[in-house]
Amino acid sequence: MSEQNIRYEQATFAGGCFWCMVKPFDKQPGIMKVVSGYTGGHVENPTYEQVCSDKTGHVEAVQITFDPDVFPYEKLVELFWQQIDPTDAGGQFADRGHSYTAAIFVHNEEQRRIAEQSKQRLAESGKFRKPIVTPIMEAKTFYPAEDYHQGYYKTNPVRYQAYYVGSGRADFVKSHWKDTKKEEELRNRLTPIQFEVTQNNGTEPPFRNPFWDHKEEGIYVDIVSGEPLFSSLDKFDSNCGWPSFTKPLEGEQVNEHVDVTHNMIRTEVRSKEADSHLGHVFEDGPQPTGLRYCINSAALRFVPKDKLEEEGLGRYRSLFDK
């Protein structure tokens, strides 16, 4: 299908600080564009300072251009709920006042029907003890925010992550929107240290883990999903007490995020499919990459080179025949 024939739609959500509402949608399949801005008020082309004064009637919002055949509106609404506290009518998390209140702005009657049904299901789910108060309103003129607000999580990753955590949003999302069935399944399948590392961003003890000095040839896969992550060919002895690699097996198999915990600024490494916490990457590794992917053994499972075919990883066997 040519791009001219794709039927794009728009969705508009307010969820408190718009810095924190872009990232969850931005990398989803079928999402063409996510713009931070202001809507719902009575002043044309308001500035950030005007909106923050709570005198224009606007709220901070994001407007999403999406392909409904790839990522339908139902999934957008579901993802929206998972970013907010839908019982809070006075703002979101540390941000108080009208401009930070949550709302769904619908662009047509079909969106209204889907949003209303989704809200009703959430109210009946018993997930929250308080009433669900997030309003569903007709979309009004949307004004894009100033350029420095656009894609803030990418242009100012350290400040964004500190704000996301410090505002209380990160803890709320983690505690209220976790998949309890998945968590129970993982607790039954993983060892305590594997669960702590992959699901709670834990760190195992150095020099007391199975792969820090492991030298057998093969592929290291995610302990949760089995997705291939690192090769023994890229493993080296960094004398740090954890397995270290110069690069991932394939670049798109890991995601990197700014980590500001423990009063440090580091780059966290997570698996793409399972979103498992793996470790961190540092710029003190050997050439040619100069990188050191410092990975927890507890996040990994090793597949020897002679077992690759039976585990569906036969495409990597040739790496070890050179």
VOBA-1610 file (N, C-alpha, C; in pm, whole numbers, padded with zeros to 5 digits, always signed):
BEGIN
Met+00085-00120+00000Met+00000+00000+00000Met+00089+00125+00000Ser+00061+00219-00088Ser+00140+00341-00094Ser+00103+00432+00022Glu+00197+00520+00056Glu+00172+00610+00169Glu+00054+00701+00143Gln+00028+00730+00013Gln-00085+00818-00019Gln-00218+00752+00016Asn-00223+00619+00018Asn-00347+00549+00044Asn-00369+00515+00191Ile-00272+00544+00276Ile-00286+00516+00418Ile-00378+00621+00481Arg-00471+00573+00560Arg-00569+00662+00624Arg-00523+00694+00766Tyr-00454+00806+00781Tyr-00406+00847+00912Tyr-00519+00915+00990Glu-00515+00901+01122Glu-00609+00968+01211Glu-00531+01041+01320Gln-00605+01120+01397Gln-00544+01192+01509Gln-00611+01153+01640Ala-00530+01151+01746Ala-00578+01129+01882Ala-00513+01234+01970Thr-00588+01283+02068Thr-00537+01387+02157Thr-00561+01347+02302Phe-00453+01346+02379Phe-00460+01308+02520Phe-00387+01409+02605Ala-00446+01442+02720Ala-00379+01522+02822Ala-00352+01431+02940Gly-00226+01430+02986Gly-00190+01341+03097Gly-00093+01405+03192Gly-00112+01536+03218Gly-00014+01606+03300Gly+00098+01658+03212Cys+00217+01664+03266Cys+00332+01717+03192Cys+00349+01648+03059Phe+00346+01724+02950Phe+00353+01662+02818Phe+00489+01604+02787Trp+00594+01646+02859Trp+00724+01582+02840Trp+00713+01431+02859Cys+00633+01392+02959Cys+00624+01251+02997Cys+00522+01172+02915Met+00448+01238+02830Met+00343+01171+02753Met+00383+01140+02609Val+00501+01182+02569Val+00545+01158+02431Val+00608+01021+02415Lys+00702+00989+02501Lys+00782+00867+02485Lys+00698+00739+02477Pro+00595+00721+02562Pro+00519+00595+02555Pro+00457+00568+02418Phe+00422+00675+02347Phe+00357+00659+02216Phe+00457+00665+02100Asp+00566+00734+02120Asp+00653+00776+02010Asp+00710+00660+01930Lys+00742+00549+01996Lys+00809+00440+01926Lys+00717+00322+01897Gln+00588+00341+01913Gln+00494+00233+01884Gln+00477+00218+01733Pro+00451+00098+01685Pro+00429+00080+01541Pro+00303+00154+01497Gly+00308+00214+01382Gly+00192+00284+01329Gly+00176+00426+01379Ile+00265+00472+01467Ile+00260+00610+01516Ile+00349+00695+01426Met+00290+00789+01356Met+00364+00872+01262Met+00428+00993+01329Lys+00357+01051+01426Lys+00406+01176+01485Lys+00338+01197+01620Val+00414+01248+01717Val+00360+01286+01847Val+00405+01429+01876Val+00310+01520+01892Val+00341+01662+01910Val+00292+01705+02048Ser+00378+01775+02122Ser+00338+01834+02250Ser+00272+01969+02224Gly+00168+02000+02302Gly+00101+02127+02281Gly-00004+02157+02383Tyr-00094+02249+02348Tyr-00196+02298+02440Tyr-00332+02291+02372Thr-00434+02254+02449Thr-00569+02247+02393Thr-00672+02267+02504Gly-00796+02294+02459Gly-00907+02305+02553Gly-00931+02443+02610Gly-00854+02542+02567Gly-00866+02676+02626Gly-00933+02777+02537His-00922+02904+02575His-00993+03011+02505His-00901+03120+02453Val-00770+03098+02457Val-00674+03197+02407Val-00604+03138+02285Glu-00592+03215+02178Glu-00525+03167+02059Glu-00374+03168+02078Asn-00310+03062+02027Asn-00164+03050+02029Asn-00103+03085+02165Pro-00145+03017+02270Pro-00091+03049+02403Pro+00055+03008+02415Thr+00125+03075+02505Thr+00263+03038+02535Thr+00265+02944+02656Tyr+00377+02884+02677Tyr+00394+02794+02792Tyr+00367+02869+02922Glu+00419+02989+02931Glu+00401+03068+03053Glu+00253+03102+03075Gln+00180+03134+02969Gln+00038+03164+02981Gln-00041+03041+03027Val-00011+02927+02968Val-00083+02806+03005Val-00056+02769+03150Cys+00069+02780+03192Cys+00106+02746+03331Cys+00040+02838+03433Ser-00005+02956+03389Ser-00071+03049+03481Ser-00212+03003+03515Asp-00264+02903+03442Asp-00399+02850+03460Asp-00507+02954+03431Lys-00475+03051+03345Lys-00572+03155+03312Lys-00624+03144+03169Thr-00574+03049+03093Thr-00616+03037+02953Thr-00714+02923+02931Gly-00731+02836+03029Gly-00819+02721+03015Gly-00757+02602+02945His-00632+02617+02899His-00567+02507+02828His-00509+02405+02924Val-00488+02285+02870Val-00413+02182+02939Val-00297+02140+02849Glu-00190+02093+02910Glu-00081+02036+02833Glu-00128+01902+02776Ala-00101+01879+02649Ala-00152+01759+02583Ala-00055+01714+02475Val-00080+01594+02423Val-00007+01544+02306Val-00108+01510+02198Gln-00073+01543+02075Gln-00158+01506+01962Gln-00080+01404+01877Ile-00145+01292+01852Ile-00080+01177+01790Ile-00140+01153+01652Thr-00055+01144+01552Thr-00098+01105+01418Thr-00064+00957+01402Phe-00165+00875+01371Phe-00144+00730+01373Phe-00218+00661+01259Asp-00172+00541+01230Asp-00234+00455+01131Asp-00322+00356+01206Pro-00454+00368+01199Pro-00543+00282+01278Pro-00538+00136+01237Asp-00489+00107+01117Asp-00477-00032+01074Asp-00359-00101+01140Val-00264-00023+01188Val-00146-00079+01254Val-00158-00068+01406Phe-00201+00047+01454Phe-00214+00071+01598Phe-00351+00136+01621Pro-00454+00057+01641Pro-00590+00112+01650Pro-00611+00202+01771Tyr-00717+00282+01762Tyr-00746+00379+01868Tyr-00767+00311+02003Glu-00824+00191+02003Glu-00845+00119+02129Glu-00713+00101+02204Lys-00607+00067+02130Lys-00477+00046+02193Lys-00417+00178+02241Leu-00443+00285+02168Leu-00395+00417+02212Leu-00458+00455+02346Val-00589+00435+02358Val-00658+00469+02483Val-00606+00384+02598Glu-00587+00255+02571Glu-00534+00166+02674Glu-00396+00211+02719Leu-00310+00250+02624Leu-00177+00297+02658Leu-00184+00429+02733Phe-00278+00514+02698Phe-00297+00641+02769Phe-00327+00619+02917Trp-00423+00530+02947Trp-00457+00505+03088Trp-00334+00463+03167Gln-00244+00390+03103Gln-00129+00334+03173Gln-00020+00436+03201Gln-00042+00562+03164Gln+00055+00668+03193Gln+00009+00763+03303Ile-00115+00750+03350Ile-00172+00853+03438Ile-00235+00793+03563Asp-00273+00882+03654Asp-00360+00847+03767Asp-00500+00896+03731Pro-00588+00808+03686Pro-00720+00851+03638Pro-00816+00890+03750Thr-00772+00880+03875Thr-00857+00920+03988Thr-00826+01061+04037Asp-00729+01126+03975Asp-00682+01258+04022Asp-00740+01367+03933Ala-00825+01452+03989Ala-00888+01561+03913Ala-00814+01693+03929Gly-00710+01695+04013Gly-00643+01822+04042Gly-00509+01840+03976Gly-00471+01747+03890Gly-00340+01752+03825Gly-00289+01610+03807Gln-00162+01597+03788Gln-00102+01464+03778Gln+00031+01463+03854Phe+00033+01377+03956Phe+00154+01354+04034Phe+00201+01486+04098Ala+00327+01526+04081Ala+00375+01647+04148Ala+00323+01774+04083Asp+00266+01764+03964Asp+00219+01882+03891Asp+00072+01907+03922Arg+00043+02021+03984Arg-00092+02052+04027Arg-00148+02169+03947Gly-00280+02178+03940Gly-00345+02286+03869Gly-00411+02238+03741His-00502+02321+03688His-00582+02282+03573His-00498+02242+03452Ser-00389+02314+03426Ser-00312+02288+03304Ser-00247+02150+03306Tyr-00242+02087+03422Tyr-00182+01954+03432Tyr-00286+01844+03453Thr-00413+01875+03437Thr-00515+01771+03454Thr-00520+01680+03331Ala-00574+01561+03352Ala-00582+01461+03247Ala-00717+01467+03177Ala-00718+01432+03048Ala-00843+01428+02971Ala-00818+01354+02841Ile-00925+01297+02788Ile-00923+01240+02653Ile-01005+01333+02564Phe-00945+01383+02458Phe-01014+01471+02363Phe-01045+01390+02237Val-01173+01366+02213Val-01212+01279+02102Val-01239+01361+01976His-01205+01303+01861His-01216+01373+01733His-01341+01333+01654Asn-01410+01228+01698Asn-01532+01186+01632Asn-01611+01096+01726Glu-01730+01058+01683Glu-01818+00978+01770Glu-01764+00837+01792Glu-01694+00783+01694Glu-01635+00650+01713Glu-01528+00652+01822Gln-01445+00756+01822Gln-01347+00769+01930Gln-01416+00786+02064Arg-01525+00862+02067Arg-01597+00881+02193Arg-01652+00747+02244Arg-01709+00669+02155Arg-01765+00540+02195Arg-01655+00449+02252Ile-01542+00444+02184Ile-01431+00359+02229Ile-01377+00408+02363Ala-01361+00540+02377Ala-01308+00595+02501Ala-01403+00573+02618Glu-01532+00593+02595Glu-01631+00573+02702Glu-01633+00427+02746Gln-01629+00335+02652Gln-01629+00193+02687Gln-01503+00156+02763Ser-01391+00210+02721Ser-01265+00182+02789Ser-01267+00236+02932Lys-01320+00356+02949Lys-01329+00415+03082Lys-01420+00332+03171Gln-01531+00283+03116Gln-01623+00202+03194Gln-01557+00071+03238Arg-01482+00008+03145Arg-01413-00115+03181Arg-01311-00092+03291Leu-01242+00021+03284Leu-01144+00053+03387Leu-01212+00072+03521Ala-01328+00142+03521Ala-01401+00166+03645Ala-01449+00035+03707Glu-01486-00061+03622Glu-01539-00188+03671Glu-01431-00290+03704Ser-01306-00259+03670Ser-01197-00355+03687Ser-01156-00372+03832Gly-01186-00271+03916Gly-01145-00277+04055Gly-00999-00242+04077Lys-00931-00195+03973Lys-00789-00158+03986Lys-00770-00040+04079Phe-00869+00053+04081Phe-00860+00171+04165Phe-00978+00175+04262Arg-00952+00215+04384Arg-01058+00225+04485Arg-01139+00352+04467Lys-01075+00457+04415Lys-01143+00584+04394Lys-01209+00585+04256Pro-01306+00675+04234Pro-01373+00685+04104Pro-01277+00728+03994Ile-01304+00686+03872Ile-01228+00730+03756Ile-01286+00864+03711Val-01206+00970+03722Val-01259+01105+03701Val-01208+01170+03572Thr-01122+01105+03498Thr-01068+01165+03375Thr-01181+01190+03276Pro-01203+01315+03234Pro-01315+01344+03144Pro-01285+01306+02999Ile-01392+01283+02925Ile-01382+01260+02781Ile-01454+01376+02714Met-01380+01454+02635Met-01430+01581+02584Met-01410+01590+02433Glu-01489+01677+02371Glu-01472+01701+02228Glu-01341+01774+02203Ala-01268+01730+02101Ala-01141+01793+02068Ala-01160+01938+02025Lys-01072+02022+02074Lys-01070+02163+02035Lys-00940+02193+01962Thr-00922+02318+01925Thr-00800+02357+01854Thr-00677+02319+01936Phe-00584+02256+01868Phe-00460+02214+01932Phe-00347+02305+01884Tyr-00275+02364+01979Tyr-00164+02454+01946Tyr-00033+02387+01983Pro+00054+02360+01887Pro+00184+02300+01920Pro+00262+02388+02017Ala+00331+02324+02110Ala+00412+02396+02206Ala+00542+02444+02142Glu+00615+02523+02215Glu+00742+02575+02169Glu+00837+02461+02131Asp+00930+02489+02041Asp+01018+02385+01987Asp+01094+02311+02096Tyr+01136+02381+02200Tyr+01220+02314+02300Tyr+01142+02212+02382His+01008+02212+02372His+00928+02111+02441His+00911+01984+02358Gln+00938+01991+02229Gln+00911+01878+02141Gln+01016+01768+02159Gly+00969+01645+02175Gly+01061+01533+02191Gly+01158+01551+02305Tyr+01109+01604+02417Tyr+01199+01642+02526Tyr+01277+01523+02580Tyr+01218+01405+02578Tyr+01288+01289+02632Tyr+01412+01255+02550Lys+01415+01300+02423Lys+01531+01275+02338Lys+01631+01391+02343Thr+01582+01514+02351Thr+01673+01629+02347Thr+01734+01660+02482Asn+01665+01622+02591Asn+01716+01645+02727Asn+01696+01519+02811Pro+01762+01408+02774Pro+01733+01280+02838Pro+01760+01275+02987Val+01864+01343+03034Val+01897+01338+03177Val+01792+01412+03258Arg+01758+01533+03215Arg+01658+01611+03288Arg+01521+01544+03280Tyr+01490+01488+03162Tyr+01362+01419+03147Tyr+01351+01302+03244Gln+01454+01219+03250Gln+01447+01101+03337Gln+01438+01140+03483Ala+01514+01244+03522Ala+01507+01292+03660Ala+01368+01342+03693Tyr+01306+01411+03599Tyr+01171+01463+03620Tyr+01069+01350+03625Tyr+01081+01255+03533Tyr+00987+01144+03527Tyr+00988+01065+03658Val+01105+01045+03714Val+01117+00973+03840Val+01078+01063+03957Gly+01133+01184+03960Gly+01113+01274+04073Gly+00970+01321+04091Ser+00893+01324+03983Ser+00754+01371+03993Ser+00663+01268+04059Gly+00710+01145+04070Gly+00628+01037+04126Gly+00558+00955+04019Arg+00567+00996+03894Arg+00498+00925+03787Arg+00556+00784+03768Ala+00688+00772+03769Ala+00751+00643+03743Ala+00706+00537+03842Asp+00709+00570+03971Asp+00668+00474+04074Asp+00521+00439+04062Phe+00436+00538+04032Phe+00293+00513+04020Phe+00264+00418+03904Val+00325+00447+03789Val+00301+00363+03671Val+00346+00220+03698Lys+00461+00207+03761Lys+00514+00073+03787Lys+00425-00005+03884Ser+00376+00063+03988Ser+00300-00008+04091Ser+00154-00033+04052His+00095+00055+03971His-00047+00043+03940His-00076-00024+03806Trp+00020-00024+03716Trp-00009-00074+03583Trp+00071-00198+03547Lys+00136-00259+03642Lys+00212-00380+03612Lys+00117-00495+03579Asp+00165-00587+03498Asp+00089-00704+03459Asp+00107-00811+03566Thr+00007-00825+03654Thr+00021-00917+03767Thr+00031-01063+03723Lys-00039-01099+03615Lys-00030-01236+03566Lys+00110-01267+03514Lys+00166-01172+03439Lys+00301-01190+03389Lys+00400-01196+03505Glu+00381-01110+03604Glu+00473-01109+03718Glu+00470-01243+03791Glu+00352-01298+03811Glu+00341-01426+03880Glu+00408-01537+03799Glu+00387-01535+03668Glu+00449-01636+03582Glu+00600-01627+03589Leu+00655-01506+03587Leu+00799-01488+03592Leu+00857-01527+03727Arg+00784-01497+03834Arg+00833-01536+03967Arg+00842-01688+03979Asn+00750-01758+03915Asn+00752-01903+03920Asn+00860-01962+03831Arg+00894-01890+03722Arg+00988-01944+03624Arg+01133-01905+03651Leu+01154-01786+03706Leu+01289-01735+03727Leu+01335-01758+03870Thr+01466-01759+03889Thr+01520-01761+04025Thr+01501-01623+04087Pro+01510-01611+04219Pro+01494-01479+04281Pro+01589-01373+04226Ile+01716-01408+04201Ile+01809-01308+04150Ile+01779-01274+04005Gln+01734-01371+03926Gln+01696-01342+03787Gln+01577-01247+03782Phe+01480-01270+03869Phe+01363-01181+03873Phe+01403-01042+03920Glu+01485-01035+04024Glu+01525-00905+04080Glu+01601-00823+03977Val+01690-00886+03904Val+01769-00813+03804Val+01683-00768+03687Thr+01611-00862+03626Thr+01539-00829+03502Thr+01416-00744+03523Gln+01346-00764+03637Gln+01219-00694+03658Gln+01229-00574+03750Asn+01327-00574+03840Asn+01340-00465+03938Asn+01470-00388+03923Asn+01536-00403+03809Asn+01660-00329+03781Asn+01768-00356+03884Gly+01771-00479+03932Gly+01871-00515+04034Gly+02008-00539+03975Thr+02106-00561+04063Thr+02243-00591+04023Thr+02294-00708+04106Glu+02349-00807+04040Glu+02403-00924+04110Glu+02543-00893+04161Pro+02595-00972+04255Pro+02730-00948+04307Pro+02837-00972+04200Pro+02941-00890+04194Pro+03050-00914+04100Pro+03130-01038+04139Phe+03183-01105+04040Phe+03267-01224+04056Phe+03193-01342+04119Arg+03064-01326+04148Arg+02985-01436+04203Arg+02860-01454+04116Asn+02886-01475+03988Asn+02779-01497+03890Asn+02835-01587+03781Pro+02753-01664+03713Pro+02802-01772+03629Pro+02880-01734+03504Phe+02863-01614+03451Phe+02922-01586+03320Phe+03035-01485+03322Trp+03076-01436+03438Trp+03176-01329+03437Trp+03308-01375+03376Asp+03344-01504+03395Asp+03468-01556+03335Asp+03439-01674+03242His+03319-01678+03189His+03276-01787+03101His+03341-01770+02963Lys+03400-01877+02909Lys+03477-01864+02785Lys+03428-01955+02672Glu+03322-02028+02690Glu+03271-02118+02587Glu+03213-02037+02471Glu+03219-02091+02350Glu+03167-02021+02233Glu+03017-02044+02220Gly+02946-01937+02191Gly+02802-01946+02173Gly+02734-01811+02185Ile+02604-01814+02203Ile+02522-01693+02206Ile+02455-01680+02343Tyr+02452-01557+02394Tyr+02383-01528+02519Tyr+02246-01468+02485Val+02140-01528+02540Val+02003-01483+02510Val+01937-01430+02637Asp+01830-01355+02619Asp+01753-01301+02730Asp+01692-01417+02811Ile+01712-01419+02941Ile+01660-01526+03026Ile+01507-01528+03026Val+01443-01415+02997Val+01296-01407+02999Val+01237-01452+02866Ser+01285-01396+02756Ser+01222-01417+02626Ser+01299-01510+02533Gly+01427-01530+02558Gly+01509-01609+02468Gly+01561-01534+02349Glu+01536-01403+02341Glu+01585-01325+02228Glu+01738-01316+02233Pro+01806-01336+02120Pro+01954-01332+02119Pro+02006-01192+02145Leu+02108-01181+02230Leu+02157-01051+02272Leu+02306-01029+02244Phe+02389-01123+02287Phe+02534-01104+02278Phe+02601-01233+02232Ser+02718-01218+02171Ser+02798-01331+02125Ser+02925-01344+02207Ser+02968-01468+02226Ser+03095-01491+02296Ser+03212-01430+02219Leu+03195-01411+02088Leu+03301-01353+02006Leu+03327-01206+02042Asp+03229-01143+02103Asp+03243-01002+02143Asp+03264-00987+02294Lys+03285-01097+02362Lys+03304-01096+02507Lys+03452-01075+02540Phe+03481-01000+02643Phe+03620-00977+02682Phe+03629-00968+02835Asp+03748-00986+02886Asp+03771-00981+03031Asp+03800-00838+03071Ser+03701-00775+03137Ser+03718-00637+03181Ser+03762-00629+03326Asn+03768-00745+03393Asn+03806-00753+03534Asn+03713-00672+03623Cys+03585-00660+03580Cys+03488-00586+03662Cys+03401-00681+03743Gly+03406-00811+03710Gly+03327-00908+03785Gly+03194-00944+03723Trp+03163-00881+03608Trp+03041-00914+03533Trp+03080-00944+03390Pro+03000-01021+03317Pro+03030-01043+03176Pro+03029-00911+03099Ser+03129-00892+03014Ser+03142-00767+02939Ser+03153-00797+02791Phe+03087-00713+02711Phe+03085-00731+02567Phe+03116-00597+02500Thr+03177-00602+02382Thr+03207-00478+02310Thr+03088-00426+02232Lys+02990-00514+02206Lys+02872-00472+02130Lys+02763-00578+02143Pro+02638-00540+02116Pro+02531-00640+02109Pro+02548-00724+01983Leu+02484-00839+01980Leu+02488-00926+01863Leu+02436-00851+01741Glu+02324-00781+01758Glu+02270-00691+01656Glu+02220-00567+01728Gly+02247-00450+01673Gly+02221-00325+01745Gly+02078-00304+01787Glu+01982-00350+01703Glu+01842-00323+01734Glu+01785-00415+01840Gln+01866-00507+01892Gln+01815-00603+01990Gln+01820-00550+02134Val+01881-00436+02155Val+01883-00375+02288Val+01841-00229+02278Asn+01780-00180+02384Asn+01745-00039+02396Asn+01829+00024+02505Glu+01861+00150+02487Glu+01940+00222+02586Glu+01861+00338+02643His+01873+00358+02774His+01800+00463+02843His+01891+00533+02943Val+01866+00660+02967Val+01940+00733+03069Val+01895+00683+03206Asp+01990+00654+03292Asp+01964+00606+03429Asp+02025+00706+03526Val+01940+00771+03607Val+01989+00871+03701Val+01978+00823+03846Thr+01961+00694+03866Thr+01952+00641+04002Thr+02088+00640+04070His+02086+00629+04203His+02208+00620+04285His+02299+00741+04266Asn+02239+00856+04237Asn+02315+00981+04222Asn+02422+00971+04114Met+02394+00894+04009Met+02485+00881+03896Met+02407+00901+03767Ile+02480+00932+03661Ile+02421+00939+03528Ile+02485+00828+03446Arg+02407+00726+03413Arg+02458+00612+03339Arg+02363+00580+03223Thr+02408+00494+03135Thr+02324+00448+03025Thr+02282+00304+03052Glu+02154+00285+03078Glu+02101+00152+03105Glu+02078+00077+02975Val+02095-00054+02978Val+02070-00140+02863Val+01956-00235+02897Arg+01855-00239+02809Arg+01739-00328+02827Arg+01716-00405+02698Ser+01662-00525+02711Ser+01630-00604+02592Ser+01508-00544+02523Lys+01503-00555+02392Lys+01396-00491+02317Lys+01263-00561+02335Glu+01261-00693+02322Glu+01135-00766+02322Glu+01076-00778+02463Ala+01155-00827+02557Ala+01105-00852+02693Ala+01117-00731+02783Asp+01193-00630+02742Asp+01219-00511+02824Asp+01285-00550+02957Ser+01368-00651+02952Ser+01443-00692+03071Ser+01558-00595+03098His+01580-00562+03224His+01700-00488+03260His+01819-00581+03244Leu+01918-00537+03168Leu+02037-00620+03144Leu+02159-00570+03220Gly+02181-00440+03218Gly+02299-00382+03282Gly+02319-00240+03233His+02445-00202+03210His+02477-00067+03163His+02588-00073+03060Val+02600+00033+02982Val+02708+00042+02884Val+02796+00161+02920Phe+02927+00140+02912Phe+03025+00242+02947Phe+03121+00263+02831Glu+03188+00377+02831Glu+03278+00411+02721Glu+03424+00386+02759Asp+03451+00277+02827Asp+03588+00244+02866Asp+03629+00106+02815Gly+03564+00062+02706Gly+03594-00069+02650Gly+03702-00064+02545Pro+03741-00180+02493Pro+03846-00187+02392Pro+03796-00142+02255Gln+03887-00112+02168Gln+03853-00079+02030Gln+03816-00209+01956Pro+03736-00206+01851Pro+03706-00083+01775Pro+03587-00003+01827Thr+03505-00058+01917Thr+03386+00016+01959Thr+03416+00113+02072Gly+03514+00079+02157Gly+03541+00161+02275Gly+03435+00148+02382Leu+03344+00050+02366Leu+03232+00034+02459Leu+03248-00091+02544Arg+03190-00083+02663Arg+03184-00200+02752Arg+03040-00219+02797Tyr+02976-00320+02741Tyr+02842-00356+02785Tyr+02857-00447+02906Cys+02833-00389+03022Cys+02848-00459+03149Cys+02712-00519+03185Ile+02700-00651+03173Ile+02571-00718+03176Ile+02563-00816+03293Asn+02448-00821+03358Asn+02426-00917+03465Asn+02410-01059+03409Ser+02484-01154+03466Ser+02467-01294+03425Ser+02323-01340+03447Ala+02258-01288+03551Ala+02122-01330+03584Ala+02021-01294+03477Ala+02057-01202+03387Ala+01967-01163+03278Ala+01988-01250+03155Leu+02085-01341+03160Leu+02125-01414+03041Leu+02109-01566+03057Arg+02093-01630+02944Arg+02103-01775+02932Arg+02197-01804+02817Phe+02287-01900+02835Phe+02388-01928+02733Phe+02346-02045+02646Val+02362-02030+02513Val+02336-02137+02417Val+02467-02170+02347Pro+02526-02287+02372Pro+02652-02324+02306Pro+02636-02328+02154Lys+02747-02311+02083Lys+02739-02302+01937Lys+02684-02429+01874Asp+02706-02547+01936Asp+02654-02670+01876Asp+02508-02695+01910Lys+02446-02604+01985Lys+02304-02615+02019Lys+02220-02507+01951Leu+02283-02423+01871Leu+02214-02308+01812Leu+02099-02351+01721Glu+02121-02451+01638Glu+02017-02494+01545Glu+01893-02541+01618Glu+01908-02624+01718Glu+01792-02678+01787Glu+01717-02573+01869Glu+01782-02459+01896Glu+01715-02351+01968Glu+01663-02243+01873Gly+01667-02271+01743Gly+01616-02175+01646Gly+01710-02060+01619Leu+01838-02078+01651Leu+01938-01972+01634Leu+02043-02013+01532Gly+02005-02102+01442Gly+02100-02154+01344Gly+02162-02047+01256Arg+02095-01935+01240Arg+02148-01828+01154Arg+02279-01771+01208Tyr+02308-01796+01336Tyr+02431-01744+01396Tyr+02544-01847+01396Arg+02516-01968+01350Arg+02619-02073+01356Arg+02740-02039+01272Ser+02719-01973+01161Ser+02830-01943+01071Ser+02930-01846+01133Leu+02888-01770+01232Leu+02981-01678+01299Leu+03100-01752+01359Phe+03077-01877+01400Phe+03180-01951+01469Phe+03258-02045+01377Asp+03227-02039+01247Asp+03299-02123+01151Asp+03409-02046+01077Lys+03422-01919+01109Lys+03521-01837+01038Lys+03660-01861+01095
//
